[in-house]
Amino acid sequence: MNNVDRVIIAGAGPVGCASALYLAQNDIPVTLIESCDSLPEDLRASTFHSPTLEMLDDLGVVDKVIEQGLVCPIWQQRDTRDDWSVNWDLSVLKEDTNHPYRIQCEQFKLTRIIVAELEKMENAEVLFNVKGVGADQDEHGVTLKVNTVDGHEELKGRYLIASDGASSTIRVSQDIKFPGLTFPELWLTVSSKFEFEDHFENLAPVAYFAMENFWFLLLRVPGLWRVLMPSNQGQTAEMLVQEDSVQELMHRVVPIEGNFKIVHRTAYPVHQRVAESYRSGRVFLVGDAAHINNPLGGMGMNGGVHDGINLSKKIVSVWRGDAEESLLDLYEKERLPVATEYVQKTTLRNKAMLEQNDPVVRKARQKELSAIASNPMKAREYLLESSMIASLKN
Ligand SMILES: Cc1cc2nc3c(=O)[nH]c(=O)nc-3n(C[C@H](O)[C@H](O)[C@H](O)COP(=O)(O)OP(=O)(O)OC[C@H]3O[C@@H](n4cnc5c(N)ncnc54)[C@H](O)[C@@H]3O)c2cc1C
């Protein structure tokens, strides 16, 4: 694309893709670059919450996501030590959203669906094997330096959206700090066709399990269960993905005879970090480039898509001359507090709840949650929070 009056988006994860589609559908030329040679197919997000589904509905892609995923109207918390469980029925949100459920669908399906749409549009281009390595800017625009298979090049645009993930090169190039913490233990995600529903009565497609000195999540996606669990401290990623380590952890989940058949496995470090700023002039951070958190609650990708749509709406208004450039300052003001005050706190609380070993504290919380779930008004309030609807209200 020769037109330099465009928005450049670095990183074709779910957040970059959603932002690109919103802008292109609103007549803004976009160039979406991706450092890999094709869309990554990693074992990461699988939960889409109601407000994200509404945004995808507006983009015209929600039906495909639903078709390729599973509708999950109920999710569960369980504690095997106390034989306790609570079901969270999202149908109490039917007056609050057109999508009162979670959709369980791998994030790579969303990026494929969106890139297929972008490839049909004249004002959008998607470039693979192009890695953003740094950005300069002046009052006219931004220049993104990229590495391609042919060497170094420069892309010019009016704005740059950095959706290049947690290790964002662009965030680093703008000297924006990313304070927070990294947990000492790695976490492991395993997929298996093993039928966990035969071993846990009334198992919901999303279930958080606490047990003695261990916890895990079971997440259903089409054709597979995914198990998410922490490792022992000191285990490296190489050690953790070895067959023996994977089997040892899986046998803590269900102590079967023999080995589980494992389809995929990934070990990864888990962080809680928020960028000090989401903006450096014409450069904006969105998604994991701006904030990362543990996956308990399924808020990273969802919150990232909310960032991307929030920012893109503002860019459209400014581009069309319907608003002053200063509107773009609101992006950080609106979205950064959601990351610090809501997503970070909720995901840390979810982790602490699973790790709570004090029986008195644990049982008091269980009693409280059971009481909330059995009262439709209180359950609605709880689910407005956990499904991230409340995070978009302010
Ligand atoms: C096990 C696990 C489970 C999770 N489950 C959930 C869940 O259920 N729900 C949820 O909301 N979140 C979940 N998350 C978090 C979620 O995966 C991330 O928040 C989400 O992927 C962030 O999307 P993104 O587009 O910002 O970044 P990414 O998905 O990381 O995408 C960044 C893209 O940029 C590309 N890239 C990187 N550097 C450059 C560069 N310099 N130039 C060009 N391209 C570049 C990368 O190749 C990648 O394609 C989970 C995470 C993990 C690890």
Ligand as a Chemical Component Dictionary entry (heavy atoms), coordinates in Angstrom:
data_LIG
# 
_chem_comp.id                   LIG 
_chem_comp.type                 NON-POLYMER 
_chem_comp.pdbx_formal_charge   0 
_chem_comp.three_letter_code    LIG 
# 
loop_
_chem_comp_atom.comp_id 
_chem_comp_atom.atom_id 
_chem_comp_atom.alt_atom_id 
_chem_comp_atom.type_symbol 
_chem_comp_atom.charge 
_chem_comp_atom.model_Cartn_x 
_chem_comp_atom.model_Cartn_y 
_chem_comp_atom.model_Cartn_z 
_chem_comp_atom.pdbx_ordinal 
LIG C1  C1  C 0 -2.604 -20.394 28.933 1  
LIG C2  C2  C 0 -3.233 -19.071 28.678 2  
LIG C3  C3  C 0 -4.614 -18.996 28.690 3  
LIG C4  C4  C 0 -5.235 -17.787 28.464 4  
LIG N1  N1  N 0 -6.591 -17.747 28.488 5  
LIG C5  C5  C 0 -7.219 -16.578 28.274 6  
LIG C6  C6  C 0 -8.640 -16.530 28.193 7  
LIG O1  O1  O 0 -9.330 -17.567 28.284 8  
LIG N2  N2  N 0 -9.235 -15.321 27.981 9  
LIG C7  C7  C 0 -8.494 -14.191 27.841 10 
LIG O2  O2  O 0 -9.091 -13.112 27.698 11 
LIG N3  N3  N 0 -7.137 -14.215 27.857 12 
LIG C8  C8  C 0 -6.480 -15.369 28.053 13 
LIG N4  N4  N 0 -5.121 -15.409 28.011 14 
LIG C9  C9  C 0 -4.360 -14.201 27.664 15 
LIG C10 C10 C 0 -4.373 -13.991 26.141 16 
LIG O3  O3  O 0 -3.824 -15.099 25.481 17 
LIG C11 C11 C 0 -3.598 -12.728 25.802 18 
LIG O4  O4  O 0 -4.048 -11.685 26.630 19 
LIG C12 C12 C 0 -3.822 -12.363 24.317 20 
LIG O5  O5  O 0 -3.171 -13.269 23.458 21 
LIG C13 C13 C 0 -3.301 -10.949 24.045 22 
LIG O6  O6  O 0 -3.531 -10.648 22.696 23 
LIG P1  P1  P 0 -2.605 -9.603  21.949 24 
LIG O7  O7  O 0 -3.166 -9.527  20.567 25 
LIG O8  O8  O 0 -2.469 -8.377  22.747 26 
LIG O9  O9  O 0 -1.150 -10.248 21.940 27 
LIG P2  P2  P 0 -0.646 -11.610 21.333 28 
LIG O10 O10 O 0 -1.732 -12.611 21.251 29 
LIG O11 O11 O 0 0.589  -11.954 22.064 30 
LIG O12 O12 O 0 -0.288 -11.239 19.825 31 
LIG C14 C14 C 0 0.849  -10.473 19.511 32 
LIG C15 C15 C 0 1.185  -10.750 18.040 33 
LIG O13 O13 O 0 2.228  -9.882  17.641 34 
LIG C16 C16 C 0 3.235  -10.589 16.949 35 
LIG N5  N5  N 0 4.457  -9.816  17.190 36 
LIG C17 C17 C 0 5.256  -9.807  18.301 37 
LIG N6  N6  N 0 6.232  -8.895  18.180 38 
LIG C18 C18 C 0 6.038  -8.295  16.979 39 
LIG C19 C19 C 0 6.718  -7.250  16.299 40 
LIG N7  N7  N 0 7.757  -6.638  16.855 41 
LIG N8  N8  N 0 6.273  -6.874  15.074 42 
LIG C20 C20 C 0 5.201  -7.495  14.508 43 
LIG N9  N9  N 0 4.506  -8.493  15.121 44 
LIG C21 C21 C 0 4.927  -8.870  16.339 45 
LIG C22 C22 C 0 3.210  -11.961 17.581 46 
LIG O14 O14 O 0 3.758  -12.934 16.717 47 
LIG C23 C23 C 0 1.706  -12.152 17.810 48 
LIG O15 O15 O 0 1.073  -12.687 16.665 49 
LIG C24 C24 C 0 -4.465 -16.612 28.233 50 
LIG C25 C25 C 0 -3.079 -16.687 28.212 51 
LIG C26 C26 C 0 -2.464 -17.900 28.416 52 
LIG C27 C27 C 0 -0.973 -17.966 28.386 53 
# 
loop_
_chem_comp_bond.comp_id 
_chem_comp_bond.atom_id_1 
_chem_comp_bond.atom_id_2 
_chem_comp_bond.value_order 
_chem_comp_bond.pdbx_ordinal 
LIG C1  C2  SING 1  
LIG C2  C3  SING 2  
LIG C2  C26 DOUB 3  
LIG C3  C4  DOUB 4  
LIG C4  N1  SING 5  
LIG C4  C24 SING 6  
LIG N1  C5  DOUB 7  
LIG C5  C6  SING 8  
LIG C5  C8  SING 9  
LIG C6  O1  DOUB 10 
LIG C6  N2  SING 11 
LIG N2  C7  SING 12 
LIG C7  O2  DOUB 13 
LIG C7  N3  SING 14 
LIG N3  C8  DOUB 15 
LIG C8  N4  SING 16 
LIG N4  C9  SING 17 
LIG N4  C24 SING 18 
LIG C9  C10 SING 19 
LIG C10 O3  SING 20 
LIG C10 C11 SING 21 
LIG C11 O4  SING 22 
LIG C11 C12 SING 23 
LIG C12 O5  SING 24 
LIG C12 C13 SING 25 
LIG C13 O6  SING 26 
LIG O6  P1  SING 27 
LIG P1  O7  DOUB 28 
LIG P1  O8  SING 29 
LIG P1  O9  SING 30 
LIG O9  P2  SING 31 
LIG P2  O10 DOUB 32 
LIG P2  O11 SING 33 
LIG P2  O12 SING 34 
LIG O12 C14 SING 35 
LIG C14 C15 SING 36 
LIG C15 O13 SING 37 
LIG C15 C23 SING 38 
LIG O13 C16 SING 39 
LIG C16 N5  SING 40 
LIG C16 C22 SING 41 
LIG N5  C17 SING 42 
LIG N5  C21 SING 43 
LIG C17 N6  DOUB 44 
LIG N6  C18 SING 45 
LIG C18 C19 SING 46 
LIG C18 C21 DOUB 47 
LIG C19 N7  SING 48 
LIG C19 N8  DOUB 49 
LIG N8  C20 SING 50 
LIG C20 N9  DOUB 51 
LIG N9  C21 SING 52 
LIG C22 O14 SING 53 
LIG C22 C23 SING 54 
LIG C23 O15 SING 55 
LIG C24 C25 DOUB 56 
LIG C25 C26 SING 57 
LIG C26 C27 SING 58 
# 
